[in-house]
Amino acid sequence: MKRISMKKIFALSLALLLFAGAALAAESDMAYVKGKGKLVVGITDFAPMDYKNEKGEWIGFDADMAKAFAESLGVAVEFQEIEWNNKILELNGKNIDCVWNGMTLTSEVLAAMECSKPYCNNAQVVVVPTAAAEKAKDAANLAGLNFAVEQGSAGEEQAKAHGFKTTPVQDQATALMEVAAGTADAAIIDSLMAAAMVGKGTSYEGLTYTVGLNSEEYGVGFRKGSDLAAALDTFFAAKTADGTLQKTAETYKIQAALIAR
């Protein structure tokens, strides 16, 4: 019979310990949140998904659903503003428990997080001053413009893919301010935000959105291996069945973007 060396036994034991530790971490994420009594949600200021009302309270489609999900777990919800480019570090460092902020399911996000099933359709669109709209009707006419983009966002990814010159900013709201102030020629933001924030009757009546650069889907991200992702999928299914998801989407006028479950 072939003898197994102590070195091989040690290596095997270490591998088993690492596997067991990873499995334990995944199984205990929900217990961790329930144990501390709150779900910390990483967000940015992003209407109509997460933004503050006149009382300073976080509202929006994502914010309202996060509150309801936390309630279903029997815990409080706490919203934590983050720098979008640091979302993975914030999550893995346990400064937040999830990223729930109209997050595009990019390959980077899917590799680094345990994600829910997609719940909303979206696209990255170009925002320009209304006076410049005629010259910004297709991607070929956008070369040479300076784009304000949220650092680490899908908008920044699209700008790089098209070879556009960019100025990274903290969030999409800041990108709109840069265009309105004339310090950037254009911005690339989420279509859902553009529909809520740009054009007649909005805070940015002098801006409009023109070119759609892609199509994408939103999901919620948890720590890799977390059991909270599956719990959220179950929650979303229940809230679809009882009409809550549709009603909340209608409140924030995003019902057309909902993904059927």
N, C-alpha and C positions, 0 to 999 in steps of 0.2 A: 504494500500500500504506500502511495506517495505521501510524504510528510509535508505539511504546510508550514512554512517558516513563520516566525513570530512577526516579521515585518509585514507579511501578507495578512496575518490575523489582525494586526493593528490597523492596517489600511482599510480592511473590511469593516472593522468596528467603527472607525471614524466615519466612513461613508454612511453606515447605518444610523449613527448618531445625528449626522447632518440631515439625513432624510427624515428622521423622526422629528427633529427640531423644526424643519420646514413644515411638515405636516401639522405639528402642534400649533405653530404660528398661524397657519391657515385656518385651522379649526377654531382657534381662540379669538379671532378678530372680532366676531360678534360679541363674544363674552367680554372682551376687552372694552368695547364701547358700552355695553350694558353695565359693566363693573364700575366705570367712571361716571355713568349716568348722563352722558351727553354724546351727541354725534357732532363732530367739528367739521364743517363744510367749507372747503376752500373755494373762494369766488373772486371775481372782479366786478366792477361796476359795468353792467352789460344789460341794458334794457333790450327786449322785454323779459329777459330770463332772470336776472338778478339786479335789482336797483333799490334805492331807498325812497320811501314816500315822504310826505311833508313832515311826518312825525319822526323821521330818522330810522324807520323800521325797514328791514329788508323784505321786499316783495318781488313778484315776478313769477313766471311759470315755474322755473326751476326752484326758486326759493319756497314757493307754496308747496310744491311736491316734496321738497326736502323736509319741511316742517311735518307734513303728513306722514312721511316715512319714519321719521324719528319718533313720532307719536305711536306708530304701529309697533315700534321696538320697545316702547315704554321708557324712552329717554328724552331729554331736552335737546334742542338743536342750538348750535352756536355757529354763526357765520364769521369766517375769518378771511379778510382780504389778503390776497397773495400777489406776488409778482408772477405773472403767467409763465415766464421762462424758468421759474424755480419750482413749478408745481410738482414734479416728480421727487425732488429733494424734500419738499415740505411734506409730502405724503409718506415717503419712506422714513423720514425723521420723526414721524408721529406728531408733527405740529398740527396736522389735519388728518381726518379719517377718510375723506373722499374729495374728489374734484367734481363739482356739480355746477357747471357754468357754461352751458352750451358748448361743450368740449367736442371738437371734431375727433373722430376715431381714426387718427393717423396710424401709420405703421409703428412710429415711435411710441405712441400712447399704448397701443395694443401689446407691444413687447414689454413695456415697463409696468403696466397696471392690469389688474383684474377688472374687466369692464362689463357693464351691463349690456344687454342687447340694445341696438339702436332704437331710439324713441322719436327722433325728429329728423326731417330732411333739412338740408341747408346748402348754401353755396357761398363762395367768396366773390364779392362784387366790388367794382371800382366806383369810388365816390369822388366827384369833382364839383367845382362851382358850377351852377346852372349855366352861366355864360360860356363855359368851356365844354358843355355837353356835346355839341355838334362835332367837336374835334376828338372826342373820346368814345366813339361808338364801336370800335373794335380794338383788339389787342395790338394790332399792327400800328395803330396811331398813338400808342402810349409810350413808345420808346422816347427817352429823353426827359420824361417827367420824373420828379422826385416824389416818391411815395412814403407817406407815414404809415408804418405798420406796427402792430403790437408784437413785441419781441417774443419769440418762441411760439407764435401762433400759426394757424393754417394760412392766414393772409400773408405772413412773411414767407412761408414756404412757397406759395404761389408766385410771389414777387420774384423770388430767387429763380424759380423754374422758368419764368419768362424773361429773366435777365434785366429786371427793372432796377433802377437805383433806389435805395431805401434809406429811410431814417427810422431806426427802431425807437418806439415809445413804450410807456408803461402798460397802456391798455388801449382798447379800441375807442373809448370815449375821448382819450387824449388825441388819438389819430384824427378824429373828426374836428377837434378844436384846432389842430395844426392846419387843416385845410381851410377852415373858416377864417383863421387869422392870416392866411396867405403865406405861412411859413413852410407849407408843403403844397405841391401842385395837386396831389390826389391822395387818397387813402384806399386801402383794401380791407374791408371788414365783412362780417357775416351778413348775409342777406336779411335775416330776421331782424338784426339790429338796424340795418339800413331802412327797412320798411317802417320801423317804429320811430326812428330818430331823424330821418332826412326827408325834406320836401315840405309841401304846403301843410300848414297846421302843426308843424313840429318845431323843435328848438333850432333847427338848421334849415330854415326855409330857403336860404340861398344856395343850398347844396342839392345835388341829385345823384342817383346811382345809374350807371350805364351798363358796362360790360360784366357779364357773369364769366368767371374764369374756370369754374369746375362745378362738380356736384359732390356732396358729402353727407355724412350722417353724424348726429350727436349721440353720445353715450355718457354714462357716469363712471368714473374711475375710482377704484379702491386699491389698496395694497395688493401686490401680486399674491395670488393664492387665497385671497380673502373670501370668506363665505357670505359676506354682505352683498356681493354682486348678484348671486343667485337669489338671495332674499329680496333684493330690489326688483328683480325680474318677476318674481311671484307677486310682489306688491303692485307693480305696474299692471300685471294681468288682472288682478282683482279690481283695480281702480278703472281699468278699461271697461270691465264687465258692469260695474255699477254706475258708469257715466261720469265719474269724477274727473278723469283725465280730459275728456272732451270738454266738460264744463269749464275747467281751469284754462284750457287752451283757448276757449272762446273769450274768456275774460281778458286775456292778453293778445287776442287776435292772431294766434298762430295755428289755429285749428287745421288750416290747409297743409301745414308742414308735418302734422302728426303721422307717424308710421303705424299702420294698422297692425294689431296683434291678434 
